[in-house]
Amino acid sequence: LTGTYGELLNLVVFADWIFFGGTVAALFVWRRRGGAPPTYRSPGYPVLPAFFVLVAIAVVISVVVEAPVRAATGTALLATGIPVFYYFSGRRISEGHRKP
């Protein structure tokens, strides 16, 4: 449905960089909210994570500028997961399969 293997790989890489950047950006939120223990130190923080987030944004913008159809297709594929997320987040875990 998506074409060649290379095209599918490009769609996945586009989506990956969105999530890579979001994950590292969440580090700033986590630290600001006090999620990190006071004794925990990260080398290069906040410069290296901020640089990585900027690079991830540049990669995503580059794909949008160079291949807008591919970027739109990748975004549409990501959006198909939203109903699945809401379907499974609304289900209750049965008593026998509850996580500790």
Biopython code that builds the backbone (N, CA, C, O; Angstrom):
import numpy as np
from Bio.PDB.StructureBuilder import StructureBuilder

atoms = [
    (1, "LEU", "N", (0.801, -1.206, 0.000)),
    (1, "LEU", "CA", (0.000, 0.000, 0.000)),
    (1, "LEU", "C", (0.842, 1.266, 0.000)),
    (1, "LEU", "O", (0.382, 2.300, -0.485)),
    (2, "THR", "N", (2.053, 1.217, 0.526)),
    (2, "THR", "CA", (2.855, 2.434, 0.646)),
    (2, "THR", "C", (3.929, 2.540, -0.430)),
    (2, "THR", "O", (4.629, 3.551, -0.484)),
    (3, "GLY", "N", (4.081, 1.555, -1.271)),
    (3, "GLY", "CA", (5.088, 1.633, -2.324)),
    (3, "GLY", "C", (6.263, 0.721, -2.059)),
    (3, "GLY", "O", (6.097, -0.382, -1.539)),
    (4, "THR", "N", (7.446, 1.178, -2.413)),
    (4, "THR", "CA", (8.648, 0.366, -2.275)),
    (4, "THR", "C", (9.133, 0.327, -0.833)),
    (4, "THR", "O", (8.664, 1.068, 0.031)),
    (5, "TYR", "N", (10.083, -0.559, -0.609)),
    (5, "TYR", "CA", (10.658, -0.667, 0.729)),
    (5, "TYR", "C", (11.321, 0.653, 1.140)),
    (5, "TYR", "O", (11.188, 1.084, 2.285)),
    (6, "GLY", "N", (12.028, 1.287, 0.212)),
    (6, "GLY", "CA", (12.689, 2.552, 0.505)),
    (6, "GLY", "C", (11.705, 3.636, 0.909)),
    (6, "GLY", "O", (11.980, 4.411, 1.826)),
    (7, "GLU", "N", (10.560, 3.702, 0.235)),
    (7, "GLU", "CA", (9.545, 4.695, 0.592)),
    (7, "GLU", "C", (8.971, 4.422, 1.976)),
    (7, "GLU", "O", (8.756, 5.344, 2.763)),
    (8, "LEU", "N", (8.727, 3.149, 2.265)),
    (8, "LEU", "CA", (8.222, 2.789, 3.590)),
    (8, "LEU", "C", (9.248, 3.131, 4.670)),
    (8, "LEU", "O", (8.891, 3.627, 5.739)),
    (9, "LEU", "N", (10.504, 2.865, 4.389)),
    (9, "LEU", "CA", (11.572, 3.189, 5.335)),
    (9, "LEU", "C", (11.629, 4.696, 5.587)),
    (9, "LEU", "O", (11.800, 5.130, 6.726)),
    (10, "ASN", "N", (11.486, 5.491, 4.529)),
    (10, "ASN", "CA", (11.490, 6.946, 4.696)),
    (10, "ASN", "C", (10.327, 7.424, 5.548)),
    (10, "ASN", "O", (10.483, 8.360, 6.332)),
    (11, "LEU", "N", (9.158, 6.795, 5.410)),
    (11, "LEU", "CA", (8.015, 7.171, 6.237)),
    (11, "LEU", "C", (8.287, 6.870, 7.704)),
    (11, "LEU", "O", (7.946, 7.662, 8.582)),
    (12, "VAL", "N", (8.894, 5.738, 7.961)),
    (12, "VAL", "CA", (9.184, 5.340, 9.342)),
    (12, "VAL", "C", (10.252, 6.251, 9.948)),
    (12, "VAL", "O", (10.149, 6.639, 11.112)),
    (13, "VAL", "N", (11.264, 6.590, 9.173)),
    (13, "VAL", "CA", (12.323, 7.461, 9.671)),
    (13, "VAL", "C", (11.760, 8.848, 9.987)),
    (13, "VAL", "O", (12.143, 9.450, 10.990)),
    (14, "PHE", "N", (10.865, 9.360, 9.154)),
    (14, "PHE", "CA", (10.218, 10.643, 9.423)),
    (14, "PHE", "C", (9.493, 10.597, 10.761)),
    (14, "PHE", "O", (9.638, 11.500, 11.584)),
    (15, "ALA", "N", (8.713, 9.540, 10.973)),
    (15, "ALA", "CA", (7.981, 9.393, 12.232)),
    (15, "ALA", "C", (8.939, 9.200, 13.404)),
    (15, "ALA", "O", (8.711, 9.735, 14.489)),
    (16, "ASP", "N", (9.997, 8.447, 13.190)),
    (16, "ASP", "CA", (10.977, 8.227, 14.262)),
    (16, "ASP", "C", (11.548, 9.542, 14.775)),
    (16, "ASP", "O", (11.654, 9.739, 15.986)),
    (17, "TRP", "N", (11.914, 10.441, 13.872)),
    (17, "TRP", "CA", (12.526, 11.689, 14.304)),
    (17, "TRP", "C", (11.556, 12.566, 15.074)),
    (17, "TRP", "O", (11.971, 13.332, 15.943)),
    (18, "ILE", "N", (10.274, 12.466, 14.769)),
    (18, "ILE", "CA", (9.283, 13.191, 15.560)),
    (18, "ILE", "C", (9.302, 12.672, 16.997)),
    (18, "ILE", "O", (9.302, 13.453, 17.949)),
    (19, "PHE", "N", (9.318, 11.352, 17.142)),
    (19, "PHE", "CA", (9.308, 10.759, 18.481)),
    (19, "PHE", "C", (10.648, 10.901, 19.197)),
    (19, "PHE", "O", (10.674, 11.091, 20.413)),
    (20, "PHE", "N", (11.766, 10.812, 18.464)),
    (20, "PHE", "CA", (13.076, 11.028, 19.092)),
    (20, "PHE", "C", (13.141, 12.420, 19.708)),
    (20, "PHE", "O", (13.526, 12.578, 20.866)),
    (21, "GLY", "N", (12.762, 13.428, 18.927)),
    (21, "GLY", "CA", (12.789, 14.807, 19.421)),
    (21, "GLY", "C", (11.839, 15.013, 20.584)),
    (21, "GLY", "O", (12.181, 15.691, 21.552)),
    (22, "GLY", "N", (10.646, 14.434, 20.501)),
    (22, "GLY", "CA", (9.674, 14.557, 21.587)),
    (22, "GLY", "C", (10.136, 13.898, 22.871)),
    (22, "GLY", "O", (9.890, 14.404, 23.966)),
    (23, "THR", "N", (10.804, 12.771, 22.731)),
    (23, "THR", "CA", (11.306, 12.060, 23.908)),
    (23, "THR", "C", (12.375, 12.872, 24.624)),
    (23, "THR", "O", (12.350, 12.998, 25.848)),
    (24, "VAL", "N", (13.302, 13.415, 23.869)),
    (24, "VAL", "CA", (14.366, 14.203, 24.496)),
    (24, "VAL", "C", (13.809, 15.522, 25.042)),
    (24, "VAL", "O", (14.255, 15.993, 26.089)),
    (25, "ALA", "N", (12.846, 16.117, 24.348)),
    (25, "ALA", "CA", (12.218, 17.347, 24.850)),
    (25, "ALA", "C", (11.493, 17.084, 26.169)),
    (25, "ALA", "O", (11.426, 17.964, 27.027)),
    (26, "ALA", "N", (10.953, 15.881, 26.334)),
    (26, "ALA", "CA", (10.267, 15.534, 27.579)),
    (26, "ALA", "C", (11.229, 15.516, 28.762)),
    (26, "ALA", "O", (10.806, 15.659, 29.909)),
    (27, "LEU", "N", (12.503, 15.343, 28.493)),
    (27, "LEU", "CA", (13.501, 15.378, 29.567)),
    (27, "LEU", "C", (13.487, 16.723, 30.285)),
    (27, "LEU", "O", (13.637, 16.779, 31.506)),
    (28, "PHE", "N", (13.306, 17.806, 29.529)),
    (28, "PHE", "CA", (13.256, 19.136, 30.148)),
    (28, "PHE", "C", (12.035, 19.272, 31.052)),
    (28, "PHE", "O", (12.122, 19.838, 32.142)),
    (29, "VAL", "N", (10.913, 18.759, 30.599)),
    (29, "VAL", "CA", (9.683, 18.814, 31.403)),
    (29, "VAL", "C", (9.851, 17.969, 32.663)),
    (29, "VAL", "O", (9.488, 18.395, 33.759)),
    (30, "TRP", "N", (10.401, 16.778, 32.497)),
    (30, "TRP", "CA", (10.604, 15.860, 33.628)),
    (30, "TRP", "C", (11.498, 16.488, 34.694)),
    (30, "TRP", "O", (11.208, 16.401, 35.887)),
    (31, "ARG", "N", (12.572, 17.112, 34.262)),
    (31, "ARG", "CA", (13.476, 17.739, 35.226)),
    (31, "ARG", "C", (12.841, 18.944, 35.888)),
    (31, "ARG", "O", (13.030, 19.167, 37.083)),
    (32, "ARG", "N", (12.088, 19.725, 35.123)),
    (32, "ARG", "CA", (11.455, 20.922, 35.696)),
    (32, "ARG", "C", (10.422, 20.531, 36.743)),
    (32, "ARG", "O", (10.265, 21.230, 37.744)),
    (33, "ARG", "N", (9.725, 19.441, 36.532)),
    (33, "ARG", "CA", (8.696, 19.000, 37.476)),
    (33, "ARG", "C", (9.277, 18.242, 38.663)),
    (33, "ARG", "O", (8.535, 17.803, 39.540)),
    (34, "GLY", "N", (10.580, 18.087, 38.698)),
    (34, "GLY", "CA", (11.212, 17.437, 39.841)),
    (34, "GLY", "C", (11.257, 15.930, 39.741)),
    (34, "GLY", "O", (11.368, 15.252, 40.762)),
    (35, "GLY", "N", (11.176, 15.386, 38.538)),
    (35, "GLY", "CA", (11.197, 13.931, 38.366)),
    (35, "GLY", "C", (12.568, 13.319, 38.570)),
    (35, "GLY", "O", (12.677, 12.146, 38.928)),
    (36, "ALA", "N", (13.619, 14.101, 38.346)),
    (36, "ALA", "CA", (14.978, 13.579, 38.508)),
    (36, "ALA", "C", (15.425, 13.767, 39.957)),
    (36, "ALA", "O", (15.204, 14.830, 40.536)),
    (37, "PRO", "N", (16.049, 12.754, 40.544)),
    (37, "PRO", "CA", (16.578, 12.916, 41.899)),
    (37, "PRO", "C", (17.611, 14.051, 41.925)),
    (37, "PRO", "O", (18.313, 14.257, 40.935)),
    (38, "PRO", "N", (17.715, 14.782, 43.028)),
    (38, "PRO", "CA", (18.657, 15.917, 43.089)),
    (38, "PRO", "C", (20.106, 15.514, 42.845)),
    (38, "PRO", "O", (20.905, 16.335, 42.395)),
    (39, "THR", "N", (20.453, 14.275, 43.132)),
    (39, "THR", "CA", (21.840, 13.845, 42.971)),
    (39, "THR", "C", (22.128, 13.350, 41.558)),
    (39, "THR", "O", (23.282, 13.090, 41.216)),
    (40, "TYR", "N", (21.096, 13.219, 40.739)),
    (40, "TYR", "CA", (21.286, 12.716, 39.382)),
    (40, "TYR", "C", (21.864, 13.812, 38.498)),
    (40, "TYR", "O", (21.287, 14.895, 38.397)),
    (41, "ARG", "N", (22.982, 13.547, 37.866)),
    (41, "ARG", "CA", (23.627, 14.510, 36.970)),
    (41, "ARG", "C", (23.754, 13.890, 35.587)),
    (41, "ARG", "O", (24.049, 12.702, 35.451)),
    (42, "SER", "N", (23.533, 14.688, 34.587)),
    (42, "SER", "CA", (23.650, 14.233, 33.207)),
    (42, "SER", "C", (24.714, 15.073, 32.512)),
    (42, "SER", "O", (24.593, 16.297, 32.461)),
    (43, "PRO", "N", (25.757, 14.437, 31.974)),
    (43, "PRO", "CA", (26.809, 15.207, 31.319)),
    (43, "PRO", "C", (26.250, 15.977, 30.113)),
    (43, "PRO", "O", (25.522, 15.417, 29.293)),
    (44, "GLY", "N", (26.594, 17.244, 30.018)),
    (44, "GLY", "CA", (26.174, 18.039, 28.882)),
    (44, "GLY", "C", (24.787, 18.633, 28.973)),
    (44, "GLY", "O", (24.365, 19.361, 28.074)),
    (45, "TYR", "N", (24.063, 18.335, 30.052)),
    (45, "TYR", "CA", (22.715, 18.882, 30.200)),
    (45, "TYR", "C", (22.811, 20.348, 30.553)),
    (45, "TYR", "O", (23.625, 20.684, 31.412)),
    (46, "PRO", "N", (22.079, 21.209, 29.988)),
    (46, "PRO", "CA", (20.988, 21.132, 29.030)),
    (46, "PRO", "C", (21.408, 21.358, 27.577)),
    (46, "PRO", "O", (20.558, 21.349, 26.686)),
    (47, "VAL", "N", (22.704, 21.562, 27.321)),
    (47, "VAL", "CA", (23.159, 21.915, 25.977)),
    (47, "VAL", "C", (22.973, 20.755, 24.989)),
    (47, "VAL", "O", (22.403, 20.948, 23.916)),
    (48, "LEU", "N", (23.445, 19.564, 25.340)),
    (48, "LEU", "CA", (23.355, 18.438, 24.405)),
    (48, "LEU", "C", (21.915, 18.027, 24.093)),
    (48, "LEU", "O", (21.592, 17.825, 22.923)),
    (49, "PRO", "N", (21.035, 17.896, 25.095)),
    (49, "PRO", "CA", (19.646, 17.565, 24.753)),
    (49, "PRO", "C", (18.978, 18.654, 23.910)),
    (49, "PRO", "O", (18.211, 18.345, 22.998)),
    (50, "ALA", "N", (19.261, 19.916, 24.206)),
    (50, "ALA", "CA", (18.665, 21.009, 23.424)),
    (50, "ALA", "C", (19.162, 20.957, 21.983)),
    (50, "ALA", "O", (18.386, 21.169, 21.050)),
    (51, "PHE", "N", (20.439, 20.680, 21.799)),
    (51, "PHE", "CA", (20.990, 20.544, 20.450)),
    (51, "PHE", "C", (20.330, 19.392, 19.708)),
    (51, "PHE", "O", (20.011, 19.516, 18.526)),
    (52, "PHE", "N", (20.123, 18.272, 20.394)),
    (52, "PHE", "CA", (19.481, 17.117, 19.762)),
    (52, "PHE", "C", (18.053, 17.453, 19.335)),
    (52, "PHE", "O", (17.629, 17.079, 18.241)),
    (53, "VAL", "N", (17.316, 18.152, 20.186)),
    (53, "VAL", "CA", (15.942, 18.538, 19.842)),
    (53, "VAL", "C", (15.951, 19.449, 18.611)),
    (53, "VAL", "O", (15.107, 19.302, 17.727)),
    (54, "LEU", "N", (16.891, 20.379, 18.551)),
    (54, "LEU", "CA", (16.992, 21.255, 17.387)),
    (54, "LEU", "C", (17.314, 20.471, 16.117)),
    (54, "LEU", "O", (16.763, 20.758, 15.054)),
    (55, "VAL", "N", (18.193, 19.494, 16.219)),
    (55, "VAL", "CA", (18.519, 18.661, 15.061)),
    (55, "VAL", "C", (17.299, 17.848, 14.631)),
    (55, "VAL", "O", (17.035, 17.721, 13.436)),
    (56, "ALA", "N", (16.558, 17.300, 15.584)),
    (56, "ALA", "CA", (15.358, 16.533, 15.252)),
    (56, "ALA", "C", (14.334, 17.417, 14.548)),
    (56, "ALA", "O", (13.702, 16.988, 13.583)),
    (57, "ILE", "N", (14.168, 18.649, 15.027)),
    (57, "ILE", "CA", (13.247, 19.582, 14.366)),
    (57, "ILE", "C", (13.728, 19.881, 12.948)),
    (57, "ILE", "O", (12.924, 19.944, 12.018)),
    (58, "ALA", "N", (15.040, 20.065, 12.784)),
    (58, "ALA", "CA", (15.598, 20.334, 11.456)),
    (58, "ALA", "C", (15.366, 19.164, 10.509)),
    (58, "ALA", "O", (15.049, 19.373, 9.338)),
    (59, "VAL", "N", (15.519, 17.943, 10.996)),
    (59, "VAL", "CA", (15.292, 16.760, 10.148)),
    (59, "VAL", "C", (13.832, 16.695, 9.714)),
    (59, "VAL", "O", (13.545, 16.441, 8.544)),
    (60, "VAL", "N", (12.915, 16.920, 10.638)),
    (60, "VAL", "CA", (11.488, 16.870, 10.311)),
    (60, "VAL", "C", (11.129, 17.975, 9.326)),
    (60, "VAL", "O", (10.412, 17.724, 8.357)),
    (61, "ILE", "N", (11.612, 19.189, 9.553)),
    (61, "ILE", "CA", (11.339, 20.295, 8.634)),
    (61, "ILE", "C", (11.947, 20.007, 7.262)),
    (61, "ILE", "O", (11.337, 20.309, 6.236)),
    (62, "SER", "N", (13.138, 19.428, 7.242)),
    (62, "SER", "CA", (13.789, 19.084, 5.983)),
    (62, "SER", "C", (12.939, 18.120, 5.160)),
    (62, "SER", "O", (12.795, 18.290, 3.950)),
    (63, "VAL", "N", (12.383, 17.118, 5.813)),
    (63, "VAL", "CA", (11.535, 16.159, 5.100)),
    (63, "VAL", "C", (10.266, 16.847, 4.602)),
    (63, "VAL", "O", (9.824, 16.587, 3.483)),
    (64, "VAL", "N", (9.682, 17.715, 5.414)),
    (64, "VAL", "CA", (8.459, 18.415, 5.002)),
    (64, "VAL", "C", (8.739, 19.293, 3.780)),
    (64, "VAL", "O", (7.922, 19.354, 2.862)),
    (65, "VAL", "N", (9.890, 19.975, 3.765)),
    (65, "VAL", "CA", (10.226, 20.864, 2.656)),
    (65, "VAL", "C", (10.590, 20.058, 1.401)),
    (65, "VAL", "O", (10.129, 20.378, 0.306)),
    (66, "GLU", "N", (11.404, 19.026, 1.556)),
    (66, "GLU", "CA", (11.899, 18.266, 0.406)),
    (66, "GLU", "C", (10.877, 17.276, -0.159)),
    (66, "GLU", "O", (10.858, 17.026, -1.365)),
    (67, "ALA", "N", (10.046, 16.723, 0.690)),
    (67, "ALA", "CA", (9.082, 15.707, 0.240)),
    (67, "ALA", "C", (7.767, 15.883, 0.991)),
    (67, "ALA", "O", (7.456, 15.091, 1.881)),
    (68, "PRO", "N", (6.993, 16.908, 0.647)),
    (68, "PRO", "CA", (5.767, 17.176, 1.399)),
    (68, "PRO", "C", (4.735, 16.048, 1.313)),
    (68, "PRO", "O", (3.992, 15.819, 2.268)),
    (69, "VAL", "N", (4.683, 15.352, 0.198)),
    (69, "VAL", "CA", (3.728, 14.237, 0.074)),
    (69, "VAL", "C", (4.127, 13.114, 1.019)),
    (69, "VAL", "O", (3.282, 12.530, 1.697)),
    (70, "ARG", "N", (5.410, 12.819, 1.057)),
    (70, "ARG", "CA", (5.893, 11.767, 1.961)),
    (70, "ARG", "C", (5.646, 12.161, 3.417)),
    (70, "ARG", "O", (5.252, 11.325, 4.230)),
    (71, "ALA", "N", (5.879, 13.435, 3.746)),
    (71, "ALA", "CA", (5.636, 13.906, 5.115)),
    (71, "ALA", "C", (4.155, 13.808, 5.466)),
    (71, "ALA", "O", (3.801, 13.408, 6.575)),
    (72, "ALA", "N", (3.292, 14.176, 4.519)),
    (72, "ALA", "CA", (1.846, 14.084, 4.771)),
    (72, "ALA", "C", (1.413, 12.632, 4.931)),
    (72, "ALA", "O", (0.573, 12.320, 5.776)),
    (73, "THR", "N", (1.981, 11.753, 4.127)),
    (73, "THR", "CA", (1.659, 10.326, 4.244)),
    (73, "THR", "C", (2.130, 9.777, 5.585)),
    (73, "THR", "O", (1.409, 9.022, 6.237)),
    (74, "GLY", "N", (3.338, 10.154, 5.997)),
    (74, "GLY", "CA", (3.845, 9.718, 7.301)),
    (74, "GLY", "C", (2.990, 10.233, 8.445)),
    (74, "GLY", "O", (2.737, 9.514, 9.411)),
    (75, "THR", "N", (2.548, 11.472, 8.337)),
    (75, "THR", "CA", (1.683, 12.043, 9.365)),
    (75, "THR", "C", (0.342, 11.316, 9.403)),
    (75, "THR", "O", (-0.205, 11.061, 10.476)),
    (76, "ALA", "N", (-0.182, 10.983, 8.222)),
    (76, "ALA", "CA", (-1.447, 10.236, 8.164)),
    (76, "ALA", "C", (-1.296, 8.847, 8.786)),
    (76, "ALA", "O", (-2.189, 8.372, 9.488)),
    (77, "LEU", "N", (-0.157, 8.200, 8.522)),
    (77, "LEU", "CA", (0.075, 6.882, 9.133)),
    (77, "LEU", "C", (0.164, 6.992, 10.655)),
    (77, "LEU", "O", (-0.348, 6.135, 11.375)),
    (78, "LEU", "N", (0.815, 8.048, 11.138)),
    (78, "LEU", "CA", (0.868, 8.256, 12.590)),
    (78, "LEU", "C", (-0.523, 8.499, 13.155)),
    (78, "LEU", "O", (-0.858, 8.007, 14.232)),
    (79, "ALA", "N", (-1.327, 9.258, 12.427)),
    (79, "ALA", "CA", (-2.672, 9.591, 12.899)),
    (79, "ALA", "C", (-3.577, 8.374, 12.970)),
    (79, "ALA", "O", (-4.541, 8.368, 13.735)),
    (80, "THR", "N", (-3.286, 7.345, 12.187)),
    (80, "THR", "CA", (-4.117, 6.141, 12.255)),
    (80, "THR", "C", (-3.985, 5.441, 13.604)),
    (80, "THR", "O", (-4.846, 4.644, 13.975)),
    (81, "GLY", "N", (-2.919, 5.731, 14.335)),
    (81, "GLY", "CA", (-2.750, 5.126, 15.647)),
    (81, "GLY", "C", (-3.577, 5.782, 16.735)),
    (81, "GLY", "O", (-3.753, 5.197, 17.804)),
    (82, "ILE", "N", (-4.088, 6.971, 16.496)),
    (82, "ILE", "CA", (-4.857, 7.686, 17.522)),
    (82, "ILE", "C", (-6.124, 6.939, 17.918)),
    (82, "ILE", "O", (-6.360, 6.768, 19.114)),
    (83, "PRO", "N", (-6.955, 6.482, 16.975)),
    (83, "PRO", "CA", (-8.140, 5.722, 17.392)),
    (83, "PRO", "C", (-7.776, 4.420, 18.116)),
    (83, "PRO", "O", (-8.467, 4.000, 19.045)),
    (84, "VAL", "N", (-6.696, 3.797, 17.680)),
    (84, "VAL", "CA", (-6.259, 2.559, 18.342)),
    (84, "VAL", "C", (-5.867, 2.857, 19.782)),
    (84, "VAL", "O", (-6.212, 2.099, 20.688)),
    (85, "PHE", "N", (-5.147, 3.959, 19.999)),
    (85, "PHE", "CA", (-4.769, 4.350, 21.356)),
    (85, "PHE", "C", (-6.006, 4.540, 22.226)),
    (85, "PHE", "O", (-6.082, 4.003, 23.331)),
    (86, "TYR", "N", (-6.970, 5.302, 21.727)),
    (86, "TYR", "CA", (-8.170, 5.561, 22.529)),
    (86, "TYR", "C", (-8.995, 4.297, 22.745)),
    (86, "TYR", "O", (-9.626, 4.143, 23.790)),
    (87, "TYR", "N", (-8.997, 3.402, 21.782)),
    (87, "TYR", "CA", (-9.726, 2.145, 21.960)),
    (87, "TYR", "C", (-9.123, 1.333, 23.104)),
    (87, "TYR", "O", (-9.844, 0.848, 23.976)),
    (88, "PHE", "N", (-7.807, 1.190, 23.095)),
    (88, "PHE", "CA", (-7.169, 0.366, 24.119)),
    (88, "PHE", "C", (-7.024, 1.083, 25.456)),
    (88, "PHE", "O", (-6.970, 0.413, 26.488)),
    (89, "SER", "N", (-6.958, 2.397, 25.487)),
    (89, "SER", "CA", (-6.842, 3.094, 26.765)),
    (89, "SER", "C", (-8.176, 3.104, 27.509)),
    (89, "SER", "O", (-8.207, 3.300, 28.724)),
    (90, "GLY", "N", (-9.271, 2.895, 26.791)),
    (90, "GLY", "CA", (-10.577, 2.870, 27.437)),
    (90, "GLY", "C", (-10.969, 1.502, 27.960)),
    (90, "GLY", "O", (-11.943, 1.382, 28.704)),
    (91, "ARG", "N", (-10.223, 0.463, 27.582)),
    (91, "ARG", "CA", (-10.546, -0.887, 28.033)),
    (91, "ARG", "C", (-10.058, -1.104, 29.450)),
    (91, "ARG", "O", (-9.005, -0.598, 29.837)),
    (92, "ARG", "N", (-10.806, -1.841, 30.207)),
    (92, "ARG", "CA", (-10.420, -2.158, 31.584)),
    (92, "ARG", "C", (-9.588, -3.424, 31.588)),
    (92, "ARG", "O", (-9.816, -4.328, 30.784)),
    (93, "ILE", "N", (-8.632, -3.488, 32.484)),
    (93, "ILE", "CA", (-7.815, -4.680, 32.639)),
    (93, "ILE", "C", (-8.576, -5.647, 33.521)),
    (93, "ILE", "O", (-9.047, -5.278, 34.597)),
    (94, "SER", "N", (-8.696, -6.892, 33.065)),
    (94, "SER", "CA", (-9.438, -7.877, 33.858)),
    (94, "SER", "C", (-8.642, -8.189, 35.124)),
    (94, "SER", "O", (-7.429, -7.988, 35.178)),
    (95, "GLU", "N", (-9.332, -8.672, 36.113)),
    (95, "GLU", "CA", (-8.723, -8.941, 37.426)),
    (95, "GLU", "C", (-7.573, -9.931, 37.334)),
    (95, "GLU", "O", (-6.589, -9.806, 38.064)),
    (96, "GLY", "N", (-7.682, -10.914, 36.447)),
    (96, "GLY", "CA", (-6.643, -11.931, 36.353)),
    (96, "GLY", "C", (-5.385, -11.464, 35.642)),
    (96, "GLY", "O", (-4.348, -12.119, 35.742)),
    (97, "HIS", "N", (-5.450, -10.360, 34.936)),
    (97, "HIS", "CA", (-4.298, -9.907, 34.158)),
    (97, "HIS", "C", (-3.795, -8.532, 34.585)),
    (97, "HIS", "O", (-3.115, -7.851, 33.816)),
    (98, "ARG", "N", (-4.119, -8.133, 35.781)),
    (98, "ARG", "CA", (-3.702, -6.817, 36.270)),
    (98, "ARG", "C", (-2.202, -6.815, 36.569)),
    (98, "ARG", "O", (-1.665, -7.768, 37.133)),
    (99, "LYS", "N", (-1.547, -5.736, 36.184)),
    (99, "LYS", "CA", (-0.125, -5.603, 36.467)),
    (99, "LYS", "C", (0.074, -5.194, 37.918)),
    (99, "LYS", "O", (-0.757, -4.477, 38.478)),
    (100, "PRO", "N", (1.170, -5.641, 38.539)),
    (100, "PRO", "CA", (1.403, -5.278, 39.950)),
    (100, "PRO", "C", (1.707, -3.821, 40.129)),
    (100, "PRO", "O", (1.925, -3.370, 41.254)),
]
sb = StructureBuilder()
sb.init_structure("model")
sb.init_model(0)
sb.init_chain("A")
sb.init_seg("    ")
for serial, (resi, resn, name, xyz) in enumerate(atoms, 1):
    if name == "N":
        sb.init_residue(resn, " ", resi, " ")
    sb.init_atom(name, np.array(xyz, "f"), 0.0, 1.0, " ", f" {name:<3s}", serial, name[0])
structure = sb.get_structure()
